[in-house]
């Protein structure tokens, strides 16, 4: 008898070759509902497999909005924790209104005051520009080429020019985000002196120079001038004039009144700051010594 029949030579089933009867169906004839096949589309389910939630992309934070306590902390007043305490007792105002809400958010352009004094969350920055012709002294983007274009790469801080120079005027212009320095310049009595070299369409008469020196009254108002003089070794049509006023309109007011046309205006000094080693169209950050001297003026 062949081995495939599974019996011994005596007609009895052999223990090694015997097989137990089974009710299992063949793989081909199995019921699909009980199938253990791993064929595609019929894979077993992992009971304990974690279900992944669909992740929603997080909204990008708004860089122009900041928590009030962080705003105060960045300004160097105190820590965030201490800022919360000052906020809760009403020491902080935003745009003129007292804010006591924890977690309150403000915009960078908001006016935030701590105990009445305005604060700024940015590092104090001071940039000196030697302005060329053809650039308007404004922060408006609708005025064509402006001085802000020239200092765009100097800092990420929101600096602004102090005072004005006409589009075709040249010379020194200081930019900062320090309100204390801005107030120092805009104080009409104790402001910072600026020295201009002015070229006129004709020689300035000595008597007119004396009138300016003694103080002109135009429409009943005194036009303050610190100093005026002829420039050494230059035609009498070129003068040096020192004022504390932050604008340059006053220059046109003076010479229009005396029947002179201004041909050129160049700001050659702001306090102790000069154009030395600063080519036209270039800028620089003030050194610590220059800044300290400026604060003492």
C-alpha positions as a printed NumPy array, in Angstrom:
array([[  0.   ,   0.   ,   0.   ],
       [  1.33 ,   3.428,  -0.803],
       [  2.434,   5.816,   1.937],
       [ -0.18 ,   8.284,   0.748],
       [ -2.9  ,   6.036,   2.068],
       [ -1.606,   6.472,   5.632],
       [ -1.881,   2.75 ,   6.721],
       [  0.665,   0.218,   7.941],
       [  1.353,  -3.143,   6.327],
       [ -1.01 ,  -4.861,   8.817],
       [ -3.974,  -2.799,   7.648],
       [ -4.008,  -0.609,  10.739],
       [ -3.447,   3.032,  10.621],
       [  0.066,   3.897,  11.709],
       [  0.477,   6.354,  14.581],
       [  3.002,   8.507,  12.693],
       [  1.123,   8.774,   9.446],
       [ -2.431,   8.969,  10.837],
       [ -4.346,  12.165,  10.662],
       [ -7.325,  13.21 ,  12.68 ],
       [-10.572,  13.909,  10.913],
       [-11.359,  17.61 ,  10.646],
       [-14.399,  19.66 ,   9.752],
       [-12.293,  22.568,   8.413],
       [-13.015,  23.56 ,   4.861],
       [-10.272,  23.916,   2.365],
       [ -8.804,  27.325,   1.804],
       [-10.464,  27.557,  -1.573],
       [-13.88 ,  26.561,  -0.335],
       [-13.93 ,  28.539,   2.899],
       [-16.779,  30.847,   3.745],
       [-15.773,  34.435,   2.99 ],
       [-17.263,  35.664,   6.267],
       [-14.773,  33.492,   8.244],
       [-11.843,  33.965,   5.935],
       [ -8.398,  34.445,   7.462],
       [ -6.931,  35.302,   4.098],
       [ -4.428,  38.148,   4.029],
       [ -5.31 ,  38.967,   0.467],
       [ -5.61 ,  42.638,  -0.501],
       [ -8.747,  44.238,   0.833],
       [ -9.203,  41.571,   3.452],
       [ -6.439,  42.39 ,   5.932],
       [ -7.048,  41.801,   9.646],
       [ -8.003,  44.774,  11.792],
       [ -5.713,  45.801,  14.685],
       [ -8.104,  46.189,  17.579],
       [ -5.832,  48.364,  19.719],
       [ -4.432,  50.509,  16.921],
       [ -4.602,  54.234,  17.868],
       [ -6.848,  56.373,  15.717],
       [ -4.967,  59.324,  14.308],
       [ -6.87 ,  62.567,  14.345],
       [ -6.646,  64.767,  11.327],
       [ -4.383,  67.641,  12.258],
       [ -5.566,  71.099,  11.388],
       [ -2.818,  73.558,  10.519],
       [ -2.185,  76.058,  13.297],
       [ -2.958,  79.648,  12.535],
       [  0.159,  81.797,  12.209],
       [  0.596,  84.278,  15.043],
       [  0.117,  87.925,  14.248],
       [  3.513,  89.647,  14.678],
       [  1.775,  93.014,  15.044],
       [ -0.151,  91.932,  18.148],
       [  1.473,  91.289,  21.529],
       [  0.276,  90.545,  25.061],
       [  0.267,  93.644,  27.203],
       [  2.485,  92.119,  29.906],
       [  5.077,  91.133,  27.286],
       [  4.873,  94.609,  25.767],
       [  5.713,  96.086,  29.183],
       [  8.455,  93.526,  29.826],
       [ 10.078,  94.173,  26.439],
       [ 10.181,  97.865,  27.234],
       [ 12.491,  97.107,  30.166],
       [ 10.104,  98.261,  32.915],
       [  9.774,  94.955,  34.773],
       [  9.179,  91.213,  34.364],
       [  5.961,  89.814,  32.884],
       [  4.797,  88.628,  36.31 ],
       [  5.328,  92.063,  37.819],
       [  3.665,  93.604,  34.759],
       [  0.521,  91.565,  35.484],
       [  0.451,  93.012,  38.986],
       [  0.791,  96.592,  37.687],
       [ -1.92 ,  95.932,  35.096],
       [ -4.307,  94.571,  37.744],
       [ -4.014,  97.712,  39.903],
       [ -4.687, 100.046,  36.958],
       [ -1.181, 101.444,  36.385],
       [ -1.326, 100.835,  32.629],
       [ -3.352, 102.593,  29.944],
       [ -3.791, 101.686,  26.283],
       [ -4.82 , 104.502,  23.95 ],
       [ -5.911, 106.559,  26.943],
       [ -8.01 , 103.851,  28.653],
       [ -7.06 , 101.943,  31.803],
       [ -6.684,  98.196,  31.125],
       [ -6.849,  95.669,  33.987],
       [ -7.657,  92.545,  31.945],
       [ -5.08 ,  89.736,  32.106],
       [ -3.949,  88.496,  28.693],
       [ -5.049,  91.72 ,  26.993],
       [ -3.419,  92.097,  23.569],
       [ -2.227,  95.317,  21.99 ],
       [ -0.934,  96.388,  18.609],
       [  2.595,  97.696,  18.251],
       [  1.266, 101.063,  17.106],
       [ -0.985, 101.44 ,  20.184],
       [ -0.098, 104.094,  22.738],
       [  0.774, 102.248,  25.939],
       [  1.581, 104.238,  29.071],
       [  2.992, 103.001,  32.363],
       [  2.328, 105.354,  35.297],
       [  1.612, 108.083,  32.751],
       [  4.843, 107.69 ,  30.737],
       [  4.672, 106.238,  27.25 ],
       [  6.683, 103.044,  26.761],
       [  8.044, 101.253,  23.704],
       [  8.551,  97.472,  23.412],
       [ 11.431,  97.786,  20.938],
       [ 15.121,  98.267,  21.612],
       [ 16.011, 101.946,  21.402],
       [ 17.658, 102.587,  18.043],
       [ 19.453, 105.661,  16.678],
       [ 20.365, 105.973,  13.004],
       [ 22.108, 108.96 ,  11.399],
       [ 21.617, 109.502,   7.646],
       [ 23.43 , 111.811,   5.252],
       [ 20.451, 112.546,   3.021],
       [ 20.905, 113.095,  -0.725],
       [ 18.585, 115.101,  -2.974],
       [ 15.342, 113.684,  -4.314],
       [ 14.02 , 111.98 ,  -1.17 ],
       [ 11.041, 113.245,   0.834],
       [ 11.292, 113.324,   4.629],
       [  8.171, 111.34 ,   5.43 ],
       [  7.035, 107.855,   6.471],
       [  4.197, 107.898,   3.915],
       [  4.522, 105.385,   1.075],
       [  2.516, 107.567,  -1.298],
       [  5.176, 110.264,  -1.656],
       [  7.519, 108.463,  -4.043],
       [ 11.108, 108.043,  -2.89 ],
       [ 11.458, 108.774,   0.82 ],
       [ 14.203, 108.774,   3.425],
       [ 12.666, 105.572,   4.835],
       [ 13.842, 103.788,   1.693],
       [ 17.417, 104.828,   2.485],
       [ 17.407, 103.422,   6.041],
       [ 15.208, 100.38 ,   5.357],
       [ 18.068,  97.928,   5.996],
       [ 19.429,  99.691,   9.079],
       [ 17.102,  98.085,  11.643],
       [ 13.833,  96.2  ,  12.121],
       [ 12.741,  98.76 ,  14.742],
       [ 10.053, 101.259,  13.749],
       [ 12.236, 104.351,  13.595],
       [ 11.076, 107.743,  12.345],
       [ 12.948, 110.861,  11.27 ],
       [ 13.259, 113.73 ,  13.729],
       [ 12.442, 116.971,  11.971],
       [ 12.341, 117.527,   8.242],
       [ 14.552, 118.24 ,   5.278],
       [ 13.013, 119.281,   1.963],
       [ 13.051, 116.807,  -0.915],
       [ 15.911, 118.718,  -2.566],
       [ 17.697, 119.548,   0.692],
       [ 20.685, 117.471,   1.773],
       [ 22.535, 116.632,   4.954],
       [ 22.09 , 115.029,   8.334],
       [ 18.834, 113.513,   9.52 ],
       [ 18.443, 111.523,  12.731],
       [ 16.04 , 108.57 ,  13.061],
       [ 14.935, 106.951,  16.322],
       [ 12.105, 105.208,  18.177],
       [ 13.13 , 106.887,  21.455],
       [ 10.382, 109.304,  22.507],
       [ 12.666, 110.948,  25.071],
       [ 15.138, 111.988,  22.359],
       [ 12.287, 113.136,  20.105],
       [ 10.975, 115.387,  22.884],
       [ 14.467, 116.792,  23.402],
       [ 14.547, 117.881,  19.754],
       [ 11.022, 119.24 ,  19.632],
       [ 11.358, 121.35 ,  22.777],
       [ 11.407, 124.879,  21.363],
       [ 13.373, 126.307,  24.304],
       [ 15.882, 123.551,  24.979],
       [ 15.955, 121.778,  21.615],
       [ 19.034, 120.425,  19.836],
       [ 20.862, 122.84 ,  17.521],
       [ 21.173, 122.097,  13.817],
       [ 23.712, 123.873,  11.637],
       [ 22.823, 124.56 ,   7.986],
       [ 24.917, 125.759,   5.081],
       [ 22.634, 127.829,   2.87 ],
       [ 23.335, 129.131,  -0.618],
       [ 21.247, 132.079,  -1.819],
       [ 20.579, 133.408,  -5.296],
       [ 22.556, 136.565,  -4.458],
       [ 24.888, 137.937,  -1.805],
       [ 23.321, 138.433,   1.61 ],
       [ 23.544, 142.075,   2.614],
       [ 25.27 , 142.708,   5.939],
       [ 22.276, 144.67 ,   7.239],
       [ 20.025, 141.707,   6.462],
       [ 22.443, 139.39 ,   8.219],
       [ 22.228, 141.654,  11.284],
       [ 18.422, 141.646,  11.138],
       [ 18.421, 137.844,  11.215],
       [ 21.017, 137.834,  13.989],
       [ 19.057, 140.273,  16.136],
       [ 15.787, 138.367,  15.608],
       [ 13.2  , 138.932,  12.918],
       [  9.567, 139.5  ,  13.689],
       [  7.39 , 138.165,  10.907],
       [  3.634, 138.669,  11.187],
       [  4.124, 139.616,  14.814],
       [  6.036, 136.469,  15.697],
       [  9.717, 136.317,  16.57 ],
       [ 11.672, 133.891,  14.374],
       [ 14.349, 132.425,  16.673],
       [ 17.858, 131.944,  15.225],
       [ 20.815, 130.84 ,  17.36 ],
       [ 23.608, 132.036,  15.063],
       [ 24.227, 133.26 ,  11.506],
       [ 27.479, 134.152,   9.756],
       [ 29.139, 134.246,   6.361],
       [ 31.087, 131.122,   5.444],
       [ 34.832, 131.732,   5.465],
       [ 36.542, 131.866,   2.066],
       [ 33.185, 131.604,   0.267],
       [ 30.972, 134.116,  -1.601],
       [ 28.624, 136.241,   0.531],
       [ 25.756, 134.294,  -0.978],
       [ 26.701, 131.365,   1.272],
       [ 25.937, 131.533,   4.976],
       [ 25.922, 129.271,   7.994],
       [ 22.763, 129.378,  10.092],
       [ 22.07 , 127.553,  13.347],
       [ 18.555, 126.9  ,  14.67 ],
       [ 16.824, 124.636,  17.178],
       [ 13.639, 124.296,  15.149],
       [ 13.158, 120.754,  13.798],
       [ 11.76 , 121.826,  10.433],
       [ 13.347, 123.661,   7.52 ],
       [ 10.288, 125.796,   6.706],
       [ 11.7  , 128.441,   9.015],
       [ 14.643, 128.905,   6.635],
       [ 12.349, 129.724,   3.721],
       [ 10.259, 131.97 ,   5.983],
       [ 13.323, 134.056,   6.851],
       [ 14.768, 134.48 ,   3.38 ],
       [ 11.441, 134.849,   1.575],
       [ 10.678, 137.731,   3.937],
       [ 14.009, 139.381,   3.026],
       [ 13.48 , 138.774,  -0.735],
       [ 16.131, 136.058,  -1.261],
       [ 15.679, 132.722,  -2.998],
       [ 17.304, 129.656,  -1.479],
       [ 19.362, 127.699,  -4.006],
       [ 20.715, 124.97 ,  -1.717],
       [ 20.228, 123.759,   1.865],
       [ 22.634, 121.342,   3.552],
       [ 22.422, 120.283,   7.212],
       [ 26.065, 119.832,   8.219],
       [ 25.675, 119.216,  11.966],
       [ 23.115, 118.099,  14.539],
       [ 24.43 , 119.056,  17.943],
       [ 27.855, 117.392,  18.072],
       [ 27.036, 114.983,  15.209],
       [ 28.717, 115.752,  11.878],
       [ 29.009, 114.246,   8.408],
       [ 32.591, 113.099,   9.011],
       [ 33.161, 109.628,   7.487],
       [ 29.502, 109.492,   6.415],
       [ 29.173, 109.783,   2.616],
       [ 25.973, 111.163,   1.124],
       [ 23.25 , 108.514,   0.883],
       [ 24.815, 106.424,   3.673],
       [ 23.716, 105.84 ,   7.277],
       [ 25.276, 104.681,  10.528],
       [ 24.205, 103.722,  14.046],
       [ 25.24 , 106.166,  16.739],
       [ 28.091, 105.02 ,  18.933],
       [ 27.561, 104.788,  22.673],
       [ 29.657, 107.904,  23.176],
       [ 27.696, 109.874,  20.543],
       [ 24.428, 108.783,  22.161],
       [ 25.548, 109.707,  25.673],
       [ 26.634, 113.144,  24.483],
       [ 23.31 , 113.62 ,  22.676],
       [ 21.383, 112.797,  25.845],
       [ 23.374, 115.396,  27.785],
       [ 22.613, 118.238,  25.358]])
